[in-house]
């Protein structure tokens, strides 16, 4: 049997009191007119605001919230008779509380612990009883470790606002006296029952006063002539779409999936467009049309795998915005479902065997031209990089359990980086003579140098990180015999990839570069740091400062995705890079390294190691522990684990 809340700890549970009784005003002495009380109670029932109360049984355990009661709107919305929910586990009744790392449940918990009201703002939820819905939510602390959750469904915000306004007008004659009386009871320590009821009624009645366009925090922009939004709720952001510059529209379309689903956004934009007076030449409609055009042109992936969403958009365009028909038709004709094939290279095993069978003799790295190898690496990495969509970079989705589906192209690029780096290390360690190791090391440095020359920084980092592995770098006899030119090239690319001062040398060069293949690992590191900030502020507004930072990183990626590398494909080199994958782990590489040089100068004391590294000109090496991609295991680097 589920635990129930003792009746003496909280006034009136639904087992002893109906929904209307919880919200009644019969005990309020200042309302002497029976007509006034009857009218007030009837109007209160009509307010489209739901609420429920849950009690935290154990302060040490967030999972011990038990349901206490709710009103008729709650019961109707979630198809849950109040008498049947009392005492049941809150998260079992509402599994959506556990979505997004249990964010809503955590917020309820903090409200109980701190006693502070929390405005969640708009939240997209999905439950069997209600389907998909957008709720605006407010959480209020009640006595005895209870939390009041007030909500309304935002399926038609214009109608809700109008209905609320009409009710407020009818209530204004009696509301002031009613609230004054209830607030007086709230201040009376001897009337805990009245305090509990007054808190619920006050928050239900005032819930509509916090409209979606009230929350806006801004600061002066860089030119001090215009304000820059740093926090706002969804209503304000959508309103700003019809007034703001193109830069804001781009930022919004890149990041809105953090705080609203594509379906909810599309419905809100359509509602705003068709509810605005005037024809298509109306300035607001013209600007909204530009938003739709940008969404269709630059972010059509939202509609790729969601036929219902596409149909909603198509119906709107056909009925209300025919000027968008050409671009919608063009995108629809080219529409392809997002695939995660790239994230699973083993799917191409049969193709690999067919290609490799064309070459009777095993391909040797030193037999191929270093620049040609670099070109093929660029083609492979840039193909994956160019396919990355903004949503793959949200909320560290590349490190989550479903990363192969949520971030297929990011995962594909990371795996390509790791496989290539391990292949290079293996090629050096598998050579049984010093001369062959020197030749292989020289060849790999030449690959990195060639890529650096035409601004493929992903391949440059791959080479530097591969050769910075201790199993390779400890081969001091090999490094000592490296020719002068190769040594100079190594020192320059190693310095370029130096992680000191937050990769200052690389970042500086990237800003000045055009037609570039950037190093993806640093973007992921930057996004990981940004994700440490909450998406919502303490009052439930969207942290748009965070959204802008995310958009800046993704915009840099999108700009680089427009680069062009017109290198010819070399089937022999491509097959070598993609399918000559060594089947060895870190222990195998270590054994191979020890077989190459049993006793290395790098195995000496730290002071001797530093002296040798200075001699080799390698004091600025990027170590694998500082790299956010290298050593990726289960979607996370060792550094991030």
Secondary structure, DSSP 8 states (H G I E B T S, - for coil): ------GGGSS--TTTS-HHHHT--TT-TT---HHHHHHHHHHHHHS--EEEEEEES-TT-GGGEEEEEE-HHHHHHHT--HHHHTTSBHHHH-GGGGHHHHHHHHHHHHHHHH---EEEEEEEEEETTTEEEEEEEEEEEETTTEEEEEEEE-TTHHHHHHHHHHHHHHHHHHHHHHHHHHHHHHT-TT-HHHHHHHHHHHHHHHGGGS-TTS-EEEEE-TTSSSEEEEEE-HHHHHHHHTTS-HHHHHHHHHHGGGTS-HHHHHHHHHHHHHHS-S-TTSHHHHHHHHHHHHHHHH-THHHHT-HHHHHHHHHHHHHH-GGGHHHHHHHHHT------GGG-GGGGHHHHHHHHTT-SS---GGGS-HHHHHHHHHHHHHHHHHT--GGGGSTTGGGSTTHHHHSHHHHHHHHHHHHHHHHHHHHHHT--SHHHHHHHHHHHHHHHHHHHHTTBHHHHHHHHHHHTSHHHHT-HHHHHT--HHHHHHHHHHHHHT--HHHHHHHHHHHHH-SS-B--HHHHHHHHHHHTTS-SB-TTS-EEHHHHHHHHHHHHHHHHHHT--------HHHHHHHHH------HHHHHHHHHHH-SS-GGGS-HHHHHHHHHHHT-TT---GGG-SSTT-BTTB-TTT-
